Amino acid sequence: MGQEAGQTESAAGKKVFILYPHSVIQEEMLDILIMGGFETYTLHDHKKALRMLERFPGSIMFINIDEGMPEKEWEAYIRGIQENPKIKDTRLGILSYNQDKKLMEKYLMDLSLPCGYVQLKLGVQESTKIIMNALQANEAKGRRKFIRAFCADDINATMNYKDADVFFQGKLLDISSAGIAAKTSTSIDLPPKSILHDIQLKLHGALVMADGILIGKRQDDNNVLILLFDPSKMQTDNKLVIHRYIKQCLQKYIDGLKV
């Protein structure tokens, strides 16, 4: 699955975990965060979450305190994170439909959570905006401009290209919103900066058409092509399909870790 620090263009970015996400977060909000370049995962086990934070120091985690445990136990859980030398550098935030001011004050003032208390009653768009502002303030992306997902082990991630003179198929090795790396079955004789129209990507049954520029080949393998998408020609629907596929790859990676 690529580097452990995982799936991304630069190790400078932080992993963002959402513990016990509401269904609305798992769909629309997660799409927006991934498209915004934040490496976001969902977790559904608070004990495993602690081990994950040990595995990835300096991560950010938003906790839905409406599920999983009674609120008092969540308070103890959070204090435990803050007092544990192995994971105390985790930056925490709260997600909840509870608008009780004393409760909010406890997490914001007493526990001083750097990622705040997000009131989900504000709606998906406003809640997502608040989370993104918190992530930006906590430098979640670092120097990273986009998320790269490694998909060499996914037989259902392929590409093909055909024009009047050239036809080739390839197996995707990685993908980001900026482009792909693909291994072809035969050597392709195309010069760098060749413009390729209507590249067809198949991502788990979803079809994406994109224009791209051939940047070149990997030095260690001439059958691996590096292609950049032409963002001016990429339709919004196709961008969403790519980001949702990236989201699937990221989640598969984190779910498969033995911690």
C-alpha positions in Angstrom: 0.0 0.0 0.0 2.9 2.4 -0.3 4.6 4.3 2.5 3.3 3.9 6.0 3.0 7.6 6.6 0.8 6.6 4.1 -1.0 7.3 0.9 0.1 10.8 0.6 2.3 13.1 -1.5 4.2 14.4 1.5 4.8 13.1 5.0 4.4 16.7 6.2 0.6 16.3 6.3 -1.3 14.9 9.3 -3.8 12.1 9.3 -7.3 13.1 10.3 -9.5 10.6 12.0 -13.2 10.8 12.7 -14.2 8.5 15.5 -17.8 7.1 15.3 -18.9 9.4 12.5 -22.6 10.2 11.9 -23.9 8.9 8.6 -24.0 12.3 7.1 -20.3 12.8 8.0 -19.4 9.5 6.5 -20.8 10.5 3.1 -21.0 14.2 2.2 -18.7 15.7 4.7 -15.9 13.2 4.1 -16.2 13.8 0.3 -15.6 17.5 0.9 -12.7 17.0 3.2 -11.0 14.5 0.8 -11.6 16.9 -2.1 -10.1 19.7 0.0 -6.9 17.7 0.3 -7.3 16.5 3.9 -6.2 12.9 4.5 -9.3 11.7 6.3 -10.3 8.3 7.7 -13.2 7.0 9.8 -12.8 4.8 12.9 -15.5 2.8 14.7 -13.7 1.5 17.7 -12.4 3.8 20.4 -9.9 1.3 21.7 -8.4 0.8 18.2 -8.4 4.5 17.8 -5.8 4.8 20.7 -3.6 2.3 19.0 -3.9 4.1 15.7 -2.9 7.4 17.4 0.2 5.6 18.7 1.0 4.4 15.2 0.6 7.9 13.7 1.9 10.5 16.2 0.7 14.0 15.8 -2.6 13.1 14.2 -5.9 15.0 14.4 -9.0 13.3 15.7 -12.6 14.5 15.9 -14.7 12.5 18.3 -18.5 12.1 18.0 -19.4 12.1 21.7 -23.1 11.3 20.9 -22.2 7.6 20.2 -19.9 4.9 21.5 -19.9 5.8 25.2 -21.7 8.0 27.7 -20.4 11.6 27.7 -18.6 11.2 31.1 -16.7 8.3 29.8 -15.7 10.4 26.7 -14.4 13.0 29.0 -12.2 10.4 30.8 -11.1 9.0 27.4 -10.0 12.4 26.2 -8.2 13.2 29.5 -6.4 9.8 29.1 -5.2 10.9 25.6 -3.9 14.2 26.9 -2.1 12.5 29.8 -0.6 9.6 27.7 3.0 10.6 26.7 2.8 8.5 23.6 -0.2 10.2 22.1 -0.6 13.5 24.0 0.4 15.4 20.9 -2.8 14.3 19.2 -5.0 17.3 18.4 -8.6 16.7 19.3 -12.0 18.1 18.4 -15.6 17.3 19.3 -18.6 16.6 17.1 -22.0 16.6 18.6 -25.6 17.6 18.2 -25.6 18.6 21.9 -25.8 22.4 22.2 -25.4 22.5 26.0 -23.2 25.6 26.7 -21.7 24.1 29.9 -20.7 21.0 27.9 -19.1 23.1 25.2 -17.3 25.2 27.8 -15.9 22.0 29.4 -14.3 20.8 26.1 -13.2 24.2 24.9 -12.1 25.9 28.1 -11.4 23.1 30.7 -9.9 20.6 28.3 -8.6 23.1 25.8 -9.2 21.0 22.7 -7.4 22.7 19.8 -9.8 21.6 17.1 -12.9 22.9 18.9 -16.5 21.8 19.4 -18.5 21.4 16.2 -22.2 21.7 16.5 -23.6 19.4 13.9 -27.1 21.0 14.2 -25.6 23.8 12.1 -25.9 21.5 9.1 -23.4 19.7 6.9 -22.0 22.7 5.0 -21.5 24.9 8.0 -20.1 22.0 10.1 -17.7 21.0 7.3 -16.5 24.6 7.0 -15.8 24.8 10.7 -13.9 21.5 10.6 -11.9 22.7 7.5 -11.0 25.9 9.3 -9.8 23.9 12.3 -7.7 21.6 10.1 -6.1 24.5 8.3 -5.3 26.2 11.7 -3.7 23.0 12.8 -1.7 22.6 9.5 -3.3 19.3 8.6 -2.2 19.4 5.0 1.4 20.5 5.7 3.1 21.2 2.4 0.9 18.6 0.6 -1.2 19.9 -2.3 -3.1 16.7 -2.9 -3.7 13.2 -1.6 -2.2 10.3 -3.5 -3.7 6.8 -3.1 -1.8 3.7 -3.9 -3.8 1.1 -5.7 -1.4 -1.4 -7.2 -3.1 -4.2 -5.5 -6.6 -3.3 -6.8 -7.3 -5.3 -10.0 -10.3 -3.1 -10.7 -8.2 0.1 -11.2 -7.2 0.2 -14.8 -6.8 2.7 -17.7 -6.7 2.5 -21.5 -6.0 5.0 -24.3 -6.7 4.8 -28.0 -6.3 7.2 -30.9 -5.7 6.8 -34.6 -2.1 5.6 -34.0 -1.7 4.5 -30.4 -3.5 2.0 -28.2 -2.5 0.8 -24.8 -3.9 -0.5 -21.6 -2.5 -0.1 -18.1 -2.8 -1.1 -14.5 -3.1 1.9 -12.1 -0.4 2.0 -9.5 -1.4 5.3 -7.8 -3.9 8.1 -8.4 -4.4 11.6 -7.1 -6.5 14.5 -8.2 -3.5 15.7 -10.2 -2.7 12.5 -12.2 -1.8 8.8 -12.3 1.0 6.3 -12.6 0.1 3.3 -14.6 2.0 0.2 -15.7 1.5 -0.9 -19.3 1.8 -4.4 -20.6 4.0 -3.2 -23.5 6.5 -0.4 -23.9 4.9 2.8 -25.2 6.8 4.9 -27.7 5.5 8.4 -26.9 7.6 11.5 -26.2 7.3 13.4 -23.0 4.7 16.2 -23.0 2.5 14.2 -25.4 -1.1 15.3 -25.0 -3.5 12.4 -24.6 -7.3 13.0 -25.1 -10.0 10.9 -23.6 -8.0 8.7 -21.4 -10.4 6.1 -19.9 -10.1 5.2 -16.3 -12.0 2.4 -14.6 -12.2 2.7 -10.9 -14.2 -0.1 -9.3 -16.8 -0.1 -12.0 -17.0 3.7 -12.2 -15.8 5.2 -15.6 -13.8 8.5 -15.8 -12.8 10.2 -19.0 -9.9 12.6 -18.7 -7.4 14.5 -20.9 -3.8 14.3 -19.7 -0.1 15.1 -20.4 2.5 12.4 -20.5 5.2 13.6 -18.1 7.5 10.7 -18.7 8.4 7.2 -17.5 9.8 5.9 -14.2 13.5 5.5 -14.4 13.4 2.1 -12.8 10.6 0.8 -15.1 10.0 2.1 -18.6 6.6 0.5 -18.7 5.4 2.8 -15.9 3.9 6.0 -17.3 3.4 9.2 -15.3 0.4 11.2 -16.5 -1.0 14.6 -15.3 -4.6 15.4 -15.8 -5.6 18.6 -17.6 -7.7 20.3 -14.8 -9.3 22.7 -17.3 -10.9 19.7 -19.1 -11.9 17.6 -16.0 -15.6 17.6 -15.3 -16.9 18.0 -11.8 -18.5 14.6 -11.8 -15.3 13.0 -12.8 -13.4 14.8 -10.1 -15.9 13.5 -7.5 -15.5 9.9 -8.8 -11.7 10.1 -8.5 -11.9 11.6 -5.0 -14.4 8.9 -3.8 -12.1 6.3 -5.2 -9.2 7.8 -3.3 -11.4 7.8 -0.2 -12.0 4.1 -0.6 -8.3 3.4 -1.0 -7.4 5.4 2.1 -10.1 3.7 4.2 -9.1 0.2 3.0 -5.5 1.0 3.9 -6.3 2.1 7.5 -8.9 -0.7 8.0 -6.2 -3.2 7.0 -3.6 -2.1 9.5 -2.9 -4.5 12.3 -2.7 -2.4 15.4 
